[in-house]
Amino acid sequence: MNTIKTAIVGIGRAGWNMHCDELDKRADKFTITAACDIEPERRQRMAARYGCRTYADIADLIKDGEVELVSIATRSPDHVAHAILALEAGKHVFLEKPIALDYAGALRLRDAATAARGQLYFRHNRRFEPAFTHIRELLASGIIGEVFEVKLRRNSYQRRSDWQTLLACGGGLLNNWGPHIVDHALQFLDAPLADLWSDLKRIAALGDAEDHLKIVLRGANGRVVDMEISGGAALPEPEYIILGERGALICQGDEITLRYLPRDFNLPEEHASAETPGMAYTTGKGGQLPWVNETIGVHPSIPTEMDDIWDHLYAAIREGVPFPVTTAQALEVIRVIELARQGTPFQQTGASPLR
Ligand SMILES: NC(=O)c1ccc[n+]([C@@H]2O[C@H](COP(=O)([O-])OP(=O)(O)OC[C@H]3O[C@@H](n4cnc5c(N)ncnc54)[C@H](O)[C@@H]3O)[C@@H](O)[C@H]2O)c1
């Protein structure tokens, strides 16, 4: 097979563990021919693992004529500059999230990609999480009727202390997990964003960036997505709660619980009354409806895994198949993140409002 000659830039937690391991599973599609890191020890590790050429500076790597694709896994504030350098050198670029720290940066990326010979692809790998895929399938089947509210949660309690907790390093959960869950939120919205509300706090992380955030988005269709990402929540919540006009679903871990009305059941025609009600308390007849209760495993009909994004990347580069994460979608994620940050400016003092 005509493998794509690939270079990885940034041999850290993502580059070494995710990019390399995921590419190892796809040796028939990609060959790691070069690597770049500022740390000599990490360059040596790559040379030992792949026998590839290594570079300390991306400016030298992009002159490597054998490299077709540059996979960028450096720290978040470097993404725009590193991607533009590689695009200008005629390479294809696979760019880690966040693709940019602000919307202006995302627009610069788009413009550089438009002018370049190579293509820019966005690593929104959580688009292929099995639970996300399965829930999208269930909603598309109409099983819970018209969806009016979606609650997304990624909560844990961490006393994190690395650069991802420091504002000066582009840290904070909005830049870190935000791109994944904002991308999910925009997919679930299924309409252009009408407005949003946001709140960012620092609770448990040791740096000065937010580690607890909530964004409530409303689509032009009236649908609401309430998303929360937290490193300061001592108890978890289900990752998905979805409310539809004929049912609801909850997904936690690899289990989906559904409660819905049978497709052939029509709600009886009844009307609200302004008359004085009887003496007994009533709470409506919802409990008497023929609800179907079901718990199923997460198994989308067409299975997906997060690292499938490499297969889409291969198909896009070698076979001209459209890449599933479009430039417009990736840009919209950054626009929403910027709006969420502006919505409630985070106190740069780092003091938690709760302390
Ligand atoms: N898509 C995902 O699921 C996912 C998961 C984890 C991290 N990420 C993203 O990957 C990026 C890296 O995160 P990480 O946790 O691996 O960080 P990290 O600090 O562990 O690794 C970064 C690596 O880049 C190297 N580096 C720094 N500056 C460099 C430069 N100028 N040129 C070459 N190499 C340089 C560092 O030495 C280090 O090895 C972040 O932007 C993060 O948001 C994405």
The ligand as a Gaussian input file, in Angstrom:
#p B3LYP/6-31G(d) Opt

LIG

0 1
 N       -6.941000      14.811000      20.854000
 C       -6.698000      14.305000      22.039000
 O       -7.368000      13.364000      22.479000
 C       -5.586000      14.890000      22.870000
 C       -5.168000      14.239000      24.041000
 C       -4.118000      14.777000      24.753000
 C       -3.527000      15.971000      24.343000
 N       -3.979000      16.595000      23.227000
 C       -3.370000      17.854000      22.780000
 O       -2.022000      17.576000      22.398000
 C       -1.193000      18.694000      22.694000
 C        0.011000      18.193000      23.489000
 O       -0.440000      17.762000      24.740000
 P        0.483000      16.809000      25.636000
 O       -0.291000      16.472000      26.835000
 O        1.080000      15.719000      24.825000
 O        1.669000      17.809000      26.041000
 P        3.138000      17.397000      26.526000
 O        3.679000      18.568000      27.248000
 O        3.086000      16.093000      27.214000
 O        3.940000      17.181000      25.142000
 C        4.335000      18.232000      24.316000
 C        5.649000      17.833000      23.638000
 O        6.013000      18.868000      22.743000
 C        7.416000      19.118000      22.874000
 N        7.648000      20.480000      22.426000
 C        7.422000      21.640000      23.093000
 N        7.727000      22.697000      22.303000
 C        8.149000      22.187000      21.116000
 C        8.590000      22.774000      19.917000
 N        8.665000      24.103000      19.766000
 N        8.943000      21.957000      18.900000
 C        8.882000      20.601000      19.037000
 N        8.455000      19.996000      20.173000
 C        8.096000      20.775000      21.187000
 C        7.687000      18.886000      24.338000
 O        9.058000      18.649000      24.594000
 C        6.811000      17.660000      24.609000
 O        7.503000      16.473000      24.334000
 C       -2.048000      19.687000      23.466000
 O       -2.387000      20.758000      22.646000
 C       -3.280000      18.897000      23.884000
 O       -4.441000      19.718000      23.906000
 C       -4.973000      16.058000      22.483000

